[in-house]
Amino acid sequence: MRIHIATDHAGMELSGYLVKELTALGHELVDHGPKVYDALDDYPGFCIAAAKAVVADQSSGVSALGIVLGGSGNGEQIAANKVQGIRAALIWNPETAALARDHNDANVAAVGARQHSQPEVLELVKIFIDRPFSNDERHVRRIGKISKFEQTGEVVY
Protein backbone atom coordinates (compact mmCIF):
# COMPACT_ATOMS: atom_id res chain seq x y z
CA MET A 1 0.00 0.00 0.00
CA ARG A 2 1.18 3.52 -0.73
CA ILE A 3 0.97 5.74 2.33
CA HIS A 4 1.28 9.51 2.17
CA ILE A 5 2.51 11.05 5.42
CA ALA A 6 2.78 14.66 6.59
CA THR A 7 3.39 16.36 9.90
CA ASP A 8 4.28 19.53 11.68
CA HIS A 9 7.30 20.05 13.93
CA ALA A 10 5.60 18.21 16.82
CA GLY A 11 5.34 15.00 14.83
CA MET A 12 8.65 14.96 12.98
CA GLU A 13 10.30 12.32 15.14
CA LEU A 14 7.17 10.16 15.03
CA SER A 15 6.91 10.62 11.26
CA GLY A 16 10.47 9.35 10.78
CA TYR A 17 9.72 6.37 13.01
CA LEU A 18 6.54 5.51 11.09
CA VAL A 19 8.27 5.84 7.72
CA LYS A 20 10.94 3.38 8.86
CA GLU A 21 8.55 0.90 10.50
CA LEU A 22 5.87 0.93 7.80
CA THR A 23 8.47 0.63 5.03
CA ALA A 24 9.84 -2.44 6.84
CA LEU A 25 6.32 -3.88 6.74
CA GLY A 26 6.32 -3.55 2.94
CA HIS A 27 4.43 -0.28 2.47
CA GLU A 28 5.56 2.48 0.11
CA LEU A 29 5.85 5.70 2.12
CA VAL A 30 5.73 9.14 0.51
CA ASP A 31 6.85 11.86 2.92
CA HIS A 32 5.22 15.24 2.24
CA GLY A 33 7.25 17.03 4.87
CA PRO A 34 8.45 19.05 6.43
CA LYS A 35 12.01 18.03 5.68
CA VAL A 36 13.69 20.11 8.40
CA TYR A 37 12.61 20.98 11.92
CA ASP A 38 11.10 24.43 12.37
CA ALA A 39 9.22 25.08 15.61
CA LEU A 40 7.23 27.79 13.82
CA ASP A 41 6.22 25.74 10.77
CA ASP A 42 2.69 25.74 9.42
CA TYR A 43 1.20 22.28 8.95
CA PRO A 44 -1.68 22.99 6.51
CA GLY A 45 0.41 22.89 3.33
CA PHE A 46 2.08 19.60 4.24
CA CYS A 47 -1.20 17.95 5.23
CA ILE A 48 -3.08 19.25 2.20
CA ALA A 49 -0.31 17.99 -0.10
CA ALA A 50 -0.53 14.51 1.45
CA ALA A 51 -4.33 14.51 1.22
CA LYS A 52 -4.28 15.61 -2.42
CA ALA A 53 -1.82 12.80 -3.19
CA VAL A 54 -4.14 10.25 -1.56
CA VAL A 55 -7.06 11.44 -3.71
CA ALA A 56 -4.90 11.42 -6.86
CA ASP A 57 -3.68 7.89 -6.17
CA GLN A 58 -7.10 6.54 -5.30
CA SER A 59 -8.61 8.20 -8.38
CA SER A 60 -6.04 6.46 -10.58
CA GLY A 61 -6.63 3.05 -9.00
CA VAL A 62 -3.60 3.03 -6.69
CA SER A 63 -4.25 1.61 -3.23
CA ALA A 64 -3.33 4.52 -0.97
CA LEU A 65 -4.04 6.01 2.44
CA GLY A 66 -2.68 8.96 4.37
CA ILE A 67 -1.36 9.80 7.82
CA VAL A 68 -1.18 13.33 9.20
CA LEU A 69 0.54 14.07 12.48
CA GLY A 70 0.69 17.00 14.85
CA GLY A 71 0.75 17.70 18.55
CA SER A 72 -2.92 16.78 18.90
CA GLY A 73 -3.73 15.80 15.32
CA ASN A 74 -6.78 18.07 15.31
CA GLY A 75 -5.53 20.85 13.05
CA GLU A 76 -3.93 18.36 10.70
CA GLN A 77 -7.23 16.47 10.43
CA ILE A 78 -9.08 19.71 9.68
CA ALA A 79 -6.57 20.66 6.97
CA ALA A 80 -6.73 17.24 5.30
CA ASN A 81 -10.53 17.29 5.38
CA LYS A 82 -10.56 20.46 3.26
CA VAL A 83 -9.44 18.35 0.27
CA GLN A 84 -12.39 17.06 -1.74
CA GLY A 85 -12.60 13.29 -1.45
CA ILE A 86 -10.79 13.05 1.88
CA ARG A 87 -12.34 11.57 4.96
CA ALA A 88 -9.72 12.14 7.67
CA ALA A 89 -10.40 10.72 11.12
CA LEU A 90 -8.64 11.44 14.38
CA ILE A 91 -7.63 8.09 15.82
CA TRP A 92 -6.65 7.74 19.47
CA ASN A 93 -7.36 4.13 20.43
CA PRO A 94 -7.79 0.79 18.65
CA GLU A 95 -11.56 1.20 18.40
CA THR A 96 -11.43 4.62 16.73
CA ALA A 97 -8.75 3.36 14.34
CA ALA A 98 -10.91 0.38 13.31
CA LEU A 99 -14.20 2.28 13.15
CA ALA A 100 -12.69 5.07 11.06
CA ARG A 101 -12.14 2.52 8.30
CA ASP A 102 -15.02 0.14 9.00
CA HIS A 103 -17.82 2.74 9.25
CA ASN A 104 -16.43 5.84 7.53
CA ASP A 105 -14.05 4.45 4.91
CA ALA A 106 -11.61 7.08 6.18
CA ASN A 107 -8.65 7.47 3.86
CA VAL A 108 -6.48 9.60 6.16
CA ALA A 109 -5.62 8.93 9.80
CA ALA A 110 -4.82 11.91 12.01
CA VAL A 111 -2.80 11.23 15.15
CA GLY A 112 -1.59 13.40 18.01
CA ALA A 113 2.14 12.85 18.34
CA ARG A 114 2.16 14.31 21.85
CA GLN A 115 -0.65 12.01 22.97
CA HIS A 116 0.90 8.57 22.44
CA SER A 117 4.17 6.67 22.45
CA GLN A 118 5.69 5.70 19.12
CA PRO A 119 4.80 1.99 19.53
CA GLU A 120 1.20 2.95 20.41
CA VAL A 121 0.89 5.05 17.26
CA LEU A 122 2.36 2.28 15.14
CA GLU A 123 -0.29 -0.13 16.45
CA LEU A 124 -3.09 2.38 15.78
CA VAL A 125 -1.84 3.03 12.26
CA LYS A 126 -1.48 -0.69 11.55
CA ILE A 127 -5.11 -1.22 12.60
CA PHE A 128 -6.17 1.68 10.37
CA ILE A 129 -4.22 0.38 7.36
CA ASP A 130 -5.26 -3.25 7.76
CA ARG A 131 -8.95 -2.65 8.41
CA PRO A 132 -11.17 -2.78 5.31
CA PHE A 133 -14.31 -0.71 4.81
CA SER A 134 -17.37 -2.76 5.77
CA ASN A 135 -19.38 -1.78 2.66
CA ASP A 136 -22.44 -1.97 4.91
CA GLU A 137 -25.35 -0.26 3.12
CA ARG A 138 -25.97 2.27 5.89
CA HIS A 139 -22.34 3.39 5.86
CA VAL A 140 -22.24 3.58 2.06
CA ARG A 141 -25.43 5.68 2.17
CA ARG A 142 -24.03 8.08 4.79
CA ILE A 143 -20.73 8.53 2.98
CA GLY A 144 -22.72 9.18 -0.20
CA LYS A 145 -24.59 12.01 1.53
CA ILE A 146 -21.32 13.56 2.66
CA SER A 147 -19.91 13.29 -0.87
CA LYS A 148 -23.05 14.83 -2.38
CA PHE A 149 -22.73 17.83 -0.06
CA GLU A 150 -19.04 18.11 -0.80
CA GLN A 151 -19.68 18.15 -4.56
CA THR A 152 -22.92 20.15 -4.77
CA GLY A 153 -23.53 21.89 -1.45
CA GLU A 154 -26.85 20.09 -1.20
CA VAL A 155 -27.73 18.70 2.22
CA VAL A 156 -29.52 15.33 2.07
CA TYR A 157 -31.23 14.07 5.22
N, C-alpha and C positions, 0 to 999 in steps of 0.2 A: 504494500500500500504506500502511496505517496502521501507524506504528511508535511504540511506547510506550518511553520512555527514562527512566531513573532513574540516580542516581549518589550518591556521597558527596562530601565536600569535595575529595578528591584528583582526582576526575574532572570537576569543574564546568567548567573551561575546555574540556576535550575535549567535554563534553556540548553546550555552546553551539556549538562548531565543527560537531559532527555535525548538530545541529538545523538550522543554516544550510545546510550542504552537502547534506544529504538532502532538505530542503525544495526546494532549487534543482533537485534531480533529479526532483521531482514527487511525493515522498512526503508524507504527512500525518503530522507529528510531534506527539505528545502528551507533554509534559514533566511527569513526576511528581515532580520536585524533586530536591534542595532548591532553593528560590528564592533564598536568600541564603547566602553563604559562612559556615560555622561549622566551624572546625578540630576541634571536638569533637562533630560531628553523628553520628548513628547511622543507618547505611544501611538496616537491614532494612525499616523502614516504607516507604521510598521504593521499594525493589526489589519488595517484596511488592505494593504498589499497582500498579506497572507490570505485574507478572506476572498479577495478578487481572484487569486490563484486557485483557490479551492473551487470556486464557481467555474472558472475557465476549464480546469481539469475535468470536473464532473460533467460539464456541458459537452466535452469532447470524448467522453466515455472512459476517462481515466479514473480509476478508483482512488479517491483522495479525501482526506479530512484535514482539519486544521486544529492547531493548539495556539491559544494566546495567553500570555502570562503577564502578571503585574503583581503589585503588592497584595491587592485583594482580588484581582481578576475582574472587578466590576466594570471599570472604565474600558478595559480591553474588550469585554463582552459587548458593551454598548457600541464601541467603534466597529467591531466586526459585524454586528447586526444591522449597521447602516448600509451594508452591501446587499443589493438585491439578490435573493437566492440563498442567503446565509441564515441559518438557524443556529446561533451560538448559545450555548448553555453553560452557566456557571456550575461546575461540579465540585463538590466538597466532601463527598463520602461515596462509598461503593453504590449505594442505591441511586443517588442523583446521577452518577456516571452511567449506570445501566438504563435508567428511565429516560435520560436525555436522548439516547439512541432508540430505545424500545418504543417510546410513546411519541417522541417529537422528531425523530429522524434528524437529530441535530448533526450538523456537519462541521461544527467547530466547538471545541471544548475550551472554556475559560477557567483558569485556575489561579488562585492567590498564592504566589510564591512565599509570602510571609506567613501563610496560614498552615503550612504542612512541611514535613520533612521531604527530602528528595525521594526516598523509597516510597513514601505514602503517595506522592504525586505520580510516580511511575506506575504504581498499582492502579490508581484511578484512571490514568490515561490508557493503560492496557485494557481495562474493562470497557472504556469508551470505544476504543478501536475495535475490540473483538466482538462487541455486542451488535447484532444486526437489528435493523428496524423490523418491528413486528408485522407490518403491513395489515394490521387490524383495521377494519373498515372505519371505525370511529376515529382512529388516529389519522388515517388517510384523509377523511372528510375534514377534520379540523385543520390539518396542514394545508389542505386545499383552500380553505377560507382565508387563512393567513396569506397565502400566495395571491389569491384574488385581490385582497386589499392592497398588497404590495405592488401589484401590477396596475390596478385600476383605481384605487382609492375607495372602492365600494365595500361597505361593511355588510357582511352576510351573517345573519343570526342563525 
